[in-house]
Amino acid sequence: MQDVTIRRSLDRNNELFAMHSRQGRVMMEGIGTSMEAERKRAVQAVQRAARTVDPPPSKNPLDGFPMPHVWALVVTAVTCSICCVMMVVYAFDKCTFPNLMLSNYIIYYPANMLANISWPLYAVTHAYLEFLLWRRLVAKRSPAARIFGQTFLYVALPAWGAQLSCLIWGIEAYPMVHTVIGGVYGATWTIAHGIRSLHMDHMREDLRSGLAHGELARFCVNVRLICFWLECAFGPFIVIGMCMKELCPIWIAWVCCVSEHIFFVHYRLLLTTLSYIPDIMLLDEDLAVARAEKEKEWKIE
């Protein structure tokens, strides 16, 4: 009888020990879970404060600047056009008819200084933006990528190269070389944008083309097409006036000079160049999407 009582007492003690052990484990697990939750909350608070106050520095210099590609195109084109006007103003009294082409003005100071700054700035900026457009069209597998890339590589780049070469081989020291180079610049620019107007712009109606579409794009396309036909119409007068300056009639010489300044300088710089604004805006839209994705990555759920 006594052994049974002792056995029951031992069993009771074992049950109480097991119960207290379970309660202790549960309590310790609760404490551990609570401490882990507190640690996670503290880490999240530190991360939130760090991301809010001091985000990681961006490697893109265009971040935070609204529509940088469009502004780059507009500023360089308008600045170059204004500089061309100032070149004529500065050297107006130094040139006489029929030597009134822009090339005749840039041989004098400070007109040559303006040309040496504004022309390379414009050519490099426009070439870089067209390269970005071409790369974007290739990435989107656009059917327009082939035409745009070929006109960029084989026609537009030689045009800008000829434009800058006119600064090296001036019309006073190298009249024949300068005339040929100027003709290359005028012809290749017209050919490049003529091919795009006649064989590429009709693809804009296809949303898969990667090109800008809409009312603004159609208006700019028409402007570029009109500029192409006007340059084709006045181009022969430029050729005759430059090659037979002393032999051609006076009215042809005047048409040559006036049309060169209007159509082959300012009209080309402003209207033709700025007609690509709808396409350049697509680069800024891609940049805005990239910024939004970066902000989303840093946003704490």
Buried (B, 14 or more C-beta within 10 A) or exposed (E): EEEEEEEEEEEEEEEEEEEEEEEEEEEEEEEEEEEEEEEEEEEEEEEEEEBEEEEEEEEEEBEEEEBBBBEBBBEBBBBBBBBBEBBBEBBEEEBEEBBBBBBBBBBBEEBBBBBEEBBBBBBEBBBEBBBBBBEBBBEBEBBBBEBBBBBBEEBBBBBBBBBBBBBEBBBEEBBEBBBBBBBBBBBBBBBBBBBBBEEBBEBBEEEEBBBBBEEEBBEBBEBBBBBBEBBEEBBEBBBBBBEEBEEBEEEBBBBBBEBBBEBBBBBBBBBBBBBBBBBBBBBBEBBEEEBEEBEEEEEEE
